Amino acid sequence: MFQAFDPREGKRLALLNPEGCLTECASALPHPTDEEVLEAYRVMVLARQADEWAVNLNRQGRMPTYVLNEGQEANSAGALLALRPDDWFVPAYRELAGMLLRGLPLHQIYLYWHGNELGSHLPRETYHMLPISVPVGSQPLHAVGLAYAERFRGTDRVVIAFMGEGATSEGDWHEALNLAGVWKAAVIFFTQNNQWAISLPARKQTASPTVAEKAFAYGFEGVQVDGNDLFAVYAAVRQAADKARAGGGPTLVEGYTYRIGPHTTSDDPRRYRSEAEVERWRALDPLLRLERYLQNRGLLGAEEVREIREKCLARAQAEFEQAERLKDPSLEDTYRFMFRELPPPLKRQLARRRA
Ligand SMILES: Cc1ncc(C[n+]2csc(CCOP(=O)(O)OP(=O)(O)O)c2C)c(N)n1
């Protein structure tokens, strides 16, 4: 499949159009079941409502800086749907839909953004997921290490690592791709190219026409997909995972998408991009597109759409209250999670702060 969508020939995999209709070639590619699509839809609605509620809380002073996902939900939802629950999920910070699909409770994710370290406490055998990574581009290397460790243990688990297109300018990203190519590591590098790294447009990030084609220089395949299309993301990630499990090594998947909202609640995108551009992308909303598909297929009614939205908003509100009820982290918590044994300078610092 990847040969048919070579990004160096300007090709992009797209299966679901903005009117919610699948192209003919969709049936020849791996695709989710109706139940799975409905599950992904519900999770994407929850992610959207959770975002809206978090912004509301931020404006009330109850939530510190929060990262939004609006417009990008199909990337992580489609990808996680295509993987096994025991495949490793290495997120950046804009993969809320994928985290919810993995079964992570929303209150735990809210806890993270609320500044509580316990938000990063993810029992390994339950979630097979690393914590959210805000340091840009650091996590792809961890993903390659994880894949190497799983091979050493003799499992057929694959690893998916997410990052933005801005992260592809970091040295660590190139080291990770190089190492994965040499080791034929079972890693899927998923770049959500949302066109902007805060105020820096993608065209100033790289002179390469696509991110996907960079994979070929490291000796493996890359594919660009319509990241607002759950079916295209699913097909690409599923094929990449099957290939990796069979020993075929890594794949770079570029989800071509757009960040509809601000970078975070602390950003004002009106200062660097036009409203017309945002409106163009709003018309390509991945959630609306999926809703139209489900309605065209008779799998979802207008009344149900309203009900799902209301339930998701109520759930976001309840989950935040659950997170807010937890006590603030203690002074000790600040030092507890990084080292098994604190290095002497940190020990001294903790003693000083206790005093
Ligand atoms: C190593 C590092 N440098 C700088 C930052 C500040 N920073 C936070 S997000 C961001 C832009 C990242 O853009 P991109 O990778 O495209 O992801 P997006 O936020 O668009 O999803 C920057 C520079 C950081 N968090 N980590």
The ligand as an SDF file (V2000), in Angstrom:
LIG
                    3D

 26 27  0  0  0  0  0  0  0  0999 V2000
   12.5850   21.0320   23.9050 C   0  0  0  0  0  0  0  0  0  0  0  0
   11.5170   22.0860   23.9080 C   0  0  0  0  0  0  0  0  0  0  0  0
   11.7260   23.2710   23.2850 N   0  0  0  0  0  0  0  0  0  0  0  0
   10.7740   24.2120   23.2620 C   0  0  0  0  0  0  0  0  0  0  0  0
    9.5830   24.0040   23.8910 C   0  0  0  0  0  0  0  0  0  0  0  0
    8.4960   25.0850   23.8510 C   0  0  0  0  0  0  0  0  0  0  0  0
    7.4180   24.6180   22.9360 N   0  0  0  0  0  0  0  0  0  0  0  0
    6.3190   24.0370   23.4220 C   0  0  0  0  0  0  0  0  0  0  0  0
    5.3230   23.5220   22.2150 S   0  0  0  0  0  0  0  0  0  0  0  0
    6.3180   24.1240   21.0100 C   0  0  0  0  0  0  0  0  0  0  0  0
    5.9650   23.9860   19.5600 C   0  0  0  0  0  0  0  0  0  0  0  0
    5.8610   22.5720   19.1400 C   0  0  0  0  0  0  0  0  0  0  0  0
    5.3080   22.4820   17.8600 O   0  0  0  0  0  0  0  0  0  0  0  0
    4.9500   21.0980   17.2040 P   0  0  0  0  0  0  0  0  0  0  0  0
    6.0290   20.1220   17.4820 O   0  0  0  0  0  0  0  0  0  0  0  0
    4.6060   21.3570   15.7890 O   0  0  0  0  0  0  0  0  0  0  0  0
    3.6680   20.6020   18.0120 O   0  0  0  0  0  0  0  0  0  0  0  0
    2.2570   21.2970   18.2300 P   0  0  0  0  0  0  0  0  0  0  0  0
    2.3590   22.0770   19.5150 O   0  0  0  0  0  0  0  0  0  0  0  0
    1.9560   22.1440   17.0520 O   0  0  0  0  0  0  0  0  0  0  0  0
    1.2910   20.1720   18.3860 O   0  0  0  0  0  0  0  0  0  0  0  0
    7.4520   24.7080   21.5750 C   0  0  0  0  0  0  0  0  0  0  0  0
    8.5530   25.3350   20.8160 C   0  0  0  0  0  0  0  0  0  0  0  0
    9.3840   22.7750   24.5690 C   0  0  0  0  0  0  0  0  0  0  0  0
    8.2370   22.4610   25.1830 N   0  0  0  0  0  0  0  0  0  0  0  0
   10.3570   21.8240   24.5300 N   0  0  0  0  0  0  0  0  0  0  0  0
  1  2  1  0
  2  3  1  0
  2 26  2  0
  3  4  2  0
  4  5  1  0
  5  6  1  0
  5 24  2  0
  6  7  1  0
  7  8  2  0
  7 22  1  0
  8  9  1  0
  9 10  1  0
 10 11  1  0
 10 22  2  0
 11 12  1  0
 12 13  1  0
 13 14  1  0
 14 15  2  0
 14 16  1  0
 14 17  1  0
 17 18  1  0
 18 19  2  0
 18 20  1  0
 18 21  1  0
 22 23  1  0
 24 25  1  0
 24 26  1  0
M  CHG  1   7   1
M  END
$$$$
